[in-house]
Amino acid sequence: MPEKYQFDFELRQLAHFHAVAQHLHFRRAAEQMGIAQPALSRQIAHLEQALGVTLFNRTRRRVELTHAGHLLHERVQPLLNSLQRLAPELDAVAAGKVGRVRIGFTGLAMATVLPAIIRTFSAQHPGIRVELNESPTAAQIEALRNGEIDCGFFHPAKATPEGISTHQLLREPNGVLLPASHPLARGTTLHLHDLADTPFVLFPRHLNPGFYDRILTSCTAAGITLKIADEVWPRANAIGLVRAGLGATFITPSEARTLPAEVVFRSLGGPAPESRLVAGWAKQDSPSPAITAFIRIATDGKSRR
């Protein structure tokens, strides 16, 4: 045991001291603790010797706490109260009734499946706190590996990252978000080749290489080379630049349900980049009950309806 955790007294001696401090009477304290009075007196004497102070002033008529005794009583009371609560709290953690789950997510997750998953989980496990952090795919994978989040909702690469388990949640083709003043905004369905001369606002490739490459592959299939005006993150920044008239961006129909007046969403016919979303978590031999419960709900299609 590390030296800083080694003491010359025992927890039971603190409990015996607490009983005497409450009653200020050795016989009544001994009866409460279920031990003989001489044994209780010896425990108090051992504690005083270990601490190097006198805890009680004793006379034939009364027992009083010394100044040191008052201080120890103040410190011991919350400690013993905390220990009394420890067993039921540990039982609740083991049963998955309390705890926390740290979640990483992308904008697509929050626009589609994540709200329903959180709603279902919170209804079934009201004692477990859900902590949310929006971050790009690459950051979530790194956070899973480092133990900084428990479950991520991100866009998968071609190969599943080492040490990570994933479950596919959705696949959705992208449309295009245009400034309302764009000449092509009046159409209903566009094709990528219609957008050959339109600058696009994307995101840095290293944040989500799988989706980035699918965008370029779709453009190649449509016979165009995408004009990239800027790369920003998060998605809200890209939408802001589209509102400013600086270009277009790709977005799914789910993400386009609520848009400001200055932009319009148009579906894409023919080749179109596909957004994919998975739930991912680090492979563990013994995940906590809270994490196990969350992953079960996240991967259950019924919770997302």
C-alpha positions in Angstrom: 0.0 0.0 0.0 1.4 3.5 -0.8 2.7 5.3 2.2 0.3 8.1 2.0 -2.6 5.7 2.6 -1.0 4.0 5.6 -2.4 5.0 9.0 -1.7 3.9 12.6 -5.4 3.5 13.3 -8.4 1.5 12.0 -11.7 2.5 10.5 -13.6 0.7 13.3 -11.7 2.9 15.9 -13.1 6.0 14.1 -16.6 4.4 14.3 -16.1 3.8 18.0 -14.9 7.3 18.5 -18.0 8.6 16.6 -20.4 6.7 18.9 -18.8 8.0 22.1 -18.7 11.6 20.6 -22.4 11.4 19.9 -23.4 10.0 23.3 -20.7 11.4 25.4 -21.2 8.3 27.4 -19.0 5.2 27.2 -21.6 2.6 28.4 -24.3 3.8 25.9 -21.8 4.0 23.1 -20.6 0.5 23.9 -24.2 -0.8 23.8 -24.8 0.9 20.4 -21.7 -0.7 19.0 -22.4 -4.1 20.5 -19.1 -4.4 22.4 -18.1 -4.4 26.0 -17.3 -1.1 27.6 -13.7 -2.0 28.5 -13.0 -3.0 24.9 -14.5 0.3 23.7 -12.3 2.2 26.1 -9.2 0.4 24.8 -10.1 1.3 21.2 -10.4 5.0 22.1 -7.1 4.8 23.9 -5.4 3.2 20.9 -6.8 5.9 18.6 -5.6 8.7 20.9 -2.2 7.1 21.0 -2.1 6.7 17.2 -3.1 10.4 16.7 -1.0 11.7 19.5 -3.8 13.8 21.0 -6.4 13.5 23.8 -9.9 13.2 22.3 -12.0 13.2 25.5 -11.8 14.8 28.9 -13.1 12.1 31.3 -14.4 12.6 34.9 -16.6 10.4 37.0 -19.6 12.5 36.2 -19.1 13.4 32.5 -17.3 12.9 29.3 -16.4 15.9 27.1 -14.7 16.3 23.7 -11.4 18.2 23.7 -10.7 20.7 21.0 -9.0 18.0 19.0 -11.9 15.7 19.6 -14.4 18.3 18.2 -12.3 18.7 15.1 -12.0 14.9 14.6 -15.8 14.5 15.1 -16.4 17.1 12.4 -14.2 15.2 9.9 -15.4 11.7 10.8 -19.1 12.5 10.5 -19.2 13.0 6.7 -16.7 10.2 6.2 -18.9 7.6 8.0 -22.0 9.0 6.3 -20.3 8.6 2.9 -19.3 5.0 3.7 -22.8 4.2 4.8 -24.1 5.3 1.3 -21.3 3.5 -0.5 -22.8 0.0 -0.6 -26.2 1.0 -2.1 -24.4 3.3 -4.5 -22.1 0.5 -5.7 -25.1 -1.7 -6.1 -26.8 0.9 -8.3 -23.7 1.3 -10.4 -23.4 -2.4 -10.9 -27.0 -2.6 -11.8 -26.7 0.2 -14.4 -29.0 2.5 -12.5 -26.6 5.4 -12.1 -23.4 6.6 -13.8 -22.6 8.5 -16.9 -22.2 7.8 -20.6 -20.0 10.2 -22.7 -21.2 10.5 -26.3 -19.5 12.0 -29.4 -21.7 12.9 -32.4 -21.7 14.6 -35.8 -24.4 17.0 -37.1 -25.9 14.1 -39.1 -26.4 12.0 -36.0 -28.2 14.9 -34.2 -30.4 15.6 -37.2 -31.5 11.9 -37.5 -31.2 9.1 -35.0 -29.5 10.5 -31.9 -32.4 12.4 -30.3 -34.7 9.3 -30.3 -31.9 7.2 -28.9 -31.2 9.6 -26.0 -35.0 9.9 -25.3 -35.4 6.1 -25.1 -32.2 5.7 -23.0 -33.2 8.5 -20.6 -36.7 7.1 -20.1 -35.3 3.7 -19.3 -32.3 4.8 -17.3 -33.1 8.2 -15.6 -30.3 7.9 -13.1 -27.6 7.8 -15.8 -26.2 11.2 -17.1 -25.6 11.5 -20.8 -22.8 13.9 -21.7 -22.7 15.1 -25.3 -19.8 16.4 -27.4 -20.1 17.3 -31.1 -16.8 16.4 -32.9 -15.8 15.2 -36.3 -15.2 11.5 -37.2 -11.5 11.5 -36.8 -11.7 13.1 -33.3 -14.3 10.7 -32.1 -12.3 7.6 -33.1 -9.2 9.0 -31.3 -11.4 9.8 -28.3 -12.8 6.3 -28.2 -9.3 4.8 -28.3 -8.2 7.2 -25.5 -11.2 6.4 -23.3 -12.4 10.0 -23.5 -15.9 9.0 -24.8 -17.9 5.8 -24.5 -19.8 5.8 -27.7 -19.5 7.8 -30.9 -21.8 8.5 -33.8 -19.7 9.1 -36.9 -19.1 8.5 -40.6 -17.3 5.2 -41.2 -14.2 4.7 -43.3 -13.8 1.8 -45.7 -12.2 -0.3 -43.0 -13.4 -0.4 -39.4 -10.8 1.3 -37.1 -8.7 -1.1 -35.1 -10.0 -1.7 -31.6 -13.4 -0.2 -32.4 -16.7 -2.0 -32.9 -19.3 -0.3 -35.1 -23.0 -0.8 -36.0 -24.4 0.9 -39.1 -27.4 3.2 -38.4 -28.3 4.8 -41.7 -27.2 5.5 -45.3 -28.6 8.6 -47.0 -27.8 10.2 -50.3 -26.8 13.9 -50.3 -28.4 16.8 -52.1 -26.9 20.2 -52.5 -27.4 23.4 -50.5 -27.4 26.6 -52.6 -27.7 30.3 -52.0 -31.3 31.3 -52.7 -30.0 33.7 -55.3 -28.1 31.0 -57.2 -29.3 30.5 -60.8 -29.8 26.8 -60.3 -31.9 27.3 -57.1 -35.1 27.5 -59.1 -34.9 23.9 -60.2 -36.2 20.9 -58.2 -33.7 18.2 -59.0 -30.1 18.9 -60.1 -27.3 16.7 -61.4 -23.7 17.1 -60.3 -22.7 18.0 -63.9 -25.0 21.0 -63.6 -22.7 22.3 -60.8 -19.4 22.0 -62.6 -18.9 25.8 -62.3 -20.2 26.2 -58.8 -17.7 26.6 -56.0 -18.2 24.3 -53.0 -17.6 24.6 -49.3 -16.4 21.3 -47.8 -14.6 20.2 -44.7 -10.9 19.2 -44.2 -10.4 15.7 -45.5 -8.6 14.4 -42.4 -11.7 15.0 -40.3 -13.8 12.6 -42.3 -11.8 11.0 -45.1 -14.5 8.4 -46.0 -17.2 10.9 -46.8 -14.7 13.3 -48.5 -13.6 10.6 -50.9 -17.1 9.5 -51.7 -17.8 13.1 -52.7 -14.9 13.2 -55.1 -15.8 9.7 -56.5 -19.3 10.9 -57.2 -18.0 14.0 -59.0 -15.6 11.9 -61.1 -18.5 9.6 -62.0 -20.5 12.7 -63.1 -17.6 13.9 -65.2 -16.7 17.0 -63.3 -13.9 18.2 -61.1 -15.3 19.8 -58.0 -14.3 23.4 -57.4 -13.5 23.7 -53.7 -13.7 27.3 -52.5 -13.1 26.6 -48.8 -12.9 23.8 -46.2 -14.4 24.5 -42.8 -15.9 22.7 -39.8 -18.4 22.3 -38.2 -21.3 22.0 -40.7 -22.9 25.2 -39.4 -20.0 27.2 -40.7 -20.4 25.7 -44.1 -24.1 26.6 -44.1 -23.1 30.1 -43.0 -20.8 30.5 -46.0 -23.5 29.3 -48.3 -25.9 31.9 -46.8 -23.2 34.5 -47.6 -23.3 33.4 -51.2 -19.7 32.1 -51.2 -20.6 28.6 -52.6 -22.6 25.5 -52.2 -22.3 22.5 -50.0 -23.5 18.9 -49.7 -26.2 18.0 -47.2 -28.6 15.2 -46.6 -32.4 15.7 -46.7 -32.5 14.9 -42.9 -30.1 17.8 -42.2 -32.1 20.1 -44.5 -35.4 20.0 -42.7 -34.8 23.3 -41.0 -32.9 25.9 -43.1 -32.7 29.7 -43.1 -34.4 31.6 -45.8 -31.2 32.6 -47.6 -30.5 29.0 -48.8 -32.4 26.3 -50.6 -32.0 22.5 -50.7 -32.1 20.6 -54.0 -32.0 16.8 -54.5 -29.4 15.3 -56.8 -30.2 12.9 -59.6 -27.6 10.5 -60.9 -24.3 10.1 -59.0 -24.5 11.6 -55.5 -22.3 11.2 -52.5 -23.8 9.1 -49.8 -23.6 9.9 -46.1 -23.2 6.9 -43.8 -23.6 6.9 -40.0 -22.5 4.3 -37.5 -22.5 3.9 -33.8 -19.0 3.0 -32.6 -17.5 2.0 -29.2 -14.1 0.7 -28.0 -13.8 -3.1 -27.6 -13.7 -3.9 -23.9 -13.8 -7.1 -21.9 -16.0 -5.6 -19.2 -17.8 -2.4 -20.2 -19.8 -0.7 -17.5 -23.5 -1.6 -17.3 -24.4 2.0 -18.2 -22.4 1.8 -21.5 -23.7 -1.6 -22.3 -27.3 -0.4 -21.8 -26.7 2.7 -24.1 -25.1 0.6 -26.9 -28.0 -1.9 -26.7 -30.5 0.9 -27.2 -28.3 2.7 -29.9 -28.1 -0.4 -32.0 -31.8 -1.4 -31.6 -33.7 -0.1 -34.6 -36.9 0.2 -32.5 -35.4 3.0 -30.3 -34.9 5.2 -33.4 -38.5 5.2 -34.6 
